[in-house]
Amino acid sequence: MRYSPAQQALLEQYVKKILAAPVYELAVRTPLQPAPALSETLGNRILLKREDLQPTFSFKIRGACNRLVQLSDVQKARGVITASAGNHAQGVALAARELGIAATIVMPATTPELKVLGVSSRGAEAVLHGDSFPFALAHALQLAEQTGRTFVPPFDDPDVIAGQGTVAMEILHQHQGPLDAIFVPVGGGGLIAGIAAYVKYLRPEVRIVGVESEHSACLKAALQAGERVVLPSVGTFADGVAVAQIGAYGFEVCRFCVDEVITVSNDELCAAIKNIYDDTRSITEPSGALAVAGIKQYVARTGARNQTLIAIDSGANINFDSLRHVAERAAAGGIVA
């Protein structure tokens, strides 16, 4: 695909920001791990990018760290505030603590207790507000205006996107052979925008496939409409991606860099959680299993064989008492392809 000069310039801008992002003050370089059982079942080479192994058990620490280190001394002294369904919240809490910045995190009242505790245990103030992310976001913006604290966007910010894009930088260093597609979970679009910008600039032949919950498919709706839309409602089973509207900065990249968007059901997510467990003995949260669920659906639909497919295993912040439901529904979602 040939990009316009403006598109090429945008990708180059993000690549420079990604290469310069100082995320490794807090984030770690996560392994790209083979999934042998899933690979054999699907007839393709499946690799998992283990972002669940980050200090906050989610990739979100990357974007949070990159955004907070860019703050001025005055902004740091005033403190920060953000809204998050949980993973960005923990990233901001950890980054703020390490940088000596006071942080307030507004989270939906439906946020899993594990994620709320993850915020408070890292020294930030957790404020529960509203039934879903849009309500938490509106409240956080109001508090930021009232207090003078800097609002740290969970996804719709170039520095956050660049921080998440370091995932792609690692992937291309770790796997320099044939690569057919990277499957990326999508909530607000920060992760897929960062990955797509970096990969399409350096390896434009690699397909970028977004995977969304069918209950919060805001990127698919935006691509179909040709503009950002607001979903009338979102489901919260995959709480890490329960976002009603794709971010503006992310959509600017996704509209020409994302090759396809797949939507998956809650049962397919439960099955993918089991697939990941079988291969890694790790337990992924529903949003963290999106990419594997997407790969399974993609292979079943296209008949792809002998390809190298990478899934971003994006997070592991799941309440323990949710596991019974996951186990019960896994069989309904097709444990094997």
N, C-alpha and C positions, 0 to 999 in steps of 0.2 A: 504494500500500500504506500502510495506517495502522499506526504502531508504537505499542506500549504506552508508557506514561509512563517506565517504566524503560529501555526500549530507546531512546527519544528522548533521555533524559538521558545515556545512554552515548555516543550519537553526538555530542551537544553537548560532552561532556567531551573527546572525541578531537579534534573540530574546534578547540576552544580550544587544545589542546596542539599541534596541527599549525600553527596560525597563529603560535604563539609559538616554534616550534622554530628554534634558531639554526644551522641546517644550512649556511647560505651562508658561514660562515667557512671551510669546506673544499669543500662541494659546489658545483656550478654549475647554473644554470637551463638545462636541456637543450632543444634544439629539438623541436618537433612537426612532423615532416617528412612531406610527401606521398610516397606510393609509387605513382607513375603507372602503371608496368607492371602491378603487382599489382592496382591499382584497375581498370584496363581489363579485365584478365582476369576478375576476379570480378564486375564490374558494380556495384561499390560504391566509395565514397570511402574509401580506406584511408590512415590516418595512423599514423606510427611515432613513439612517444615515445622519443627516442634516449638512453636511460640508459647505453648503452655508451660514451658520450662523457664520462662522469664521470672525475675524476682517477685513480680506481682501476678504470676501465672497467666499473663496475657501480653500480647504484642503492644498494648496501649502505652506501656512505659516508655516506648521509643518516642512517640509523638509528644507525650507530656514533658519528657525531659528536654527535647529539642525546643519546645515552646518556652518553657520556664527559663532556660539559660539565656534566652534572647531578651529577657526583661531588663529594663533600666534599674538602677539602684533605687530610684524613687518608687518605681512600681513594686519592686521587691519589698520595700519597707511598708507599703500600704497593704500588701497581701493580695491573694488571688481568690477567685471564686469560680466554680464551674458547675455544670449539670452533667449527670452521667447515669446510665443504667447500672454502672458498677465497675467496669474494667478501666475506663478512663479515670474514674474517680480514684481508684487505688494507685494508678500511675501518677496522677497529680499529687496525691497525698504523700507518696514516697519521695517524689522529686522535690516537693516543697519542703519536706522535713530535712532532706539532705542539703538544700540550699538555704535553709534558715528562713523560709517564707511561711507566714500564716496562711492557712487554706481552709475555705469553707466549701463543702461539696453538697449540692442539692441533688437528691436521688428520688425517683418515684417511690411511693409508698409500697409498691409491689416488689421492690428490689429484694433479691434473696438475702437472708440474714448474713450469710457468709461474706457477701460483698460489703455490707454495711460495717461489719466487724473489721473487714480488711481496711476500710477507711479510717475508722476510729483508732485502730491499733497502730496506725502509722502517724498519729498525731494530728489528723485533720478533724474538723467539725463536720459531722454528717447531719444534714437536714433532710427529713423525708417530707415530700410534698407532691400531691397529685397522684393520679392512677397510672400515668404513663409519662414517657420522656418529654413530650411537648409541654406538659404542665410544669414539670420540673425545670425545663429550660426557661420558660417565661418567668418563673419565680426567681431563678438565678440571675437573669438579666435585670430584673427589678431590684434585687439586692445589690448587685454590682453598681447600679446607678445611685442607690441610696448611700452606699458605704464608700464609694470611690475606689473599691478594689478592682483589679484587672480581671476581666472575664477571660477564661482560657477555654476556647471552643473544643468540644470533644472530637470534632472531625473536620469542620468547615474552616480551615485555616492553612495557609501555605506551609508554615513551619511544622504544624502537626502532620500534614501530609508528607512532608519531606522526612520527618522522623520515621513514619511508618514505612516509607520507601526504602529504608535501609534493609528491610527484609529482602527485597529484590536484589540489592547489592550483594548480600550474603549468598543468596541462591545462585547467582551467576558465577560467583567465585567457587562455590562448593560443587557445582555441577556444570562443567564446561563442555560436556558431550551433547549428543542430540537431545533436544527438549521440544516436545510437541505442544504442551499446554500447561498453564498454571491456573489452578482453580482457587478463587479467592472469596471468602465470606464477605457479604456486603450488609452493612447497616446504614451508616451515614455517608459512606463512600471514601473515607480518608485512606484506609488501607489499600483498597483496589486502585485508587487514583495514584498513590505513590508507587505501587508496584507496576502499574501499567505504564506510567511515564518513564520509569527507568528501563523497563524491559523493552518497550517499543522503540526507545531511542537506540538501544544497543543491539537488541535481537528482535527486530520487527516481525520475523517469521513465526515467533512463538505466540500461540493463541492465549489471550487473556479471557478467562471465563469467570464471570461473577456468579455467585450462588447466593440466593436469598431465600428466606422463609416465605412460603406462600402467603403468610399472614402479615408480612411487612415488606412487600416487594416494591419499594419506592424507586429503585433504579430502573427496573424493567418498565414500570409505568411511565417514568420520565423519558426513557428512550423511545417508547412507543408514541408518546405525545409530542416528542421533539422539544420538550421543555419540562422544567421541574414541576411536579404536581404534589399536592398534599393528599395522602391517603385518608379516607374518612375514619378509619380505625386501624389499629395494629394489634396483633396477638403478642402475648408476653411469654410464651413458653421458651422461645429463643430470645430471652430478655436482652442479651448483649447486642442484638441487631434490631430491637423494637423501635424503629425510627420511621416517622411518617413522611419525611421529605428528604431526598438526597441533598447533600451539601452543594452550594453553588460552585465553590472552587473545585470540588471533586467532579462534579458533573461536567465542568468545562473540559476536563481531561477524558472522562469516561465516554463522552459522546463520540469521540473519534478513536479511542484507544482500546475500548472493550469490544471483543469480538462477539460475545454472546452472553446472555444472562439466563440462568436456569433457576427455577423455583422448586422447592422441595417441601414435603409435608412434615408434620411433627413426627409421624411414625417413621418416616425415612431418616429423620435425625436420630431417633432412638436406635434404629438399626445401625447407623453409622457410628454412634458412640460405642456400640458393642464391637463393631469391626475394628475400631481403633484400639479398644481394650484387648482384643484377641491378639493383635500384632505387637502392642507396646506395653501391655499391662498398666496403662495409664487411663484415667477417667476424664473425659472431655466434657465441657458444658455443651448444651445444645448448639449454641452459635459457633462453638469451636469445631463442631462436626459437620458444618454446612458443606465445606469443600469436598469431603469424602462422600457425602450423600450426593453431591452434584456429579462427581466422577462416576459413581455407580449408575446414575440416571443417564449420563452422557454416553457411557460405554454400551448400555442396554439399547439406547436409541440409535446410535451410529454404527454399532458393530466394530468399533475401533479395536485393533489388535496390535500387539508388539510396539506400542507407543510408550513414551516416557511422559508420565503425567504427575504433576506435583500438586499436593493439597496443602494449603495453609491451615495447620492445626492451631487455631488462634487463641484458645483459652481453656482453662480448666476450673473456673470458679462456679461450681455447682453445689447447691446444698445437698448434704448427704441424704436427707430424707426424700429427695426427689428421685433417688436411684431406683426405688421400687417401681415407680411409674415407668421409668426408662426401660427397665428390664421387662416389664409386662408388655410394653408396646413394641419392643424391638422386633419380635417375630412378625408382627403385622406390617412392619416397614421393609421387610425383605432383608434379612441378615446377609444373605448372599445375593449376588446380582442375578 
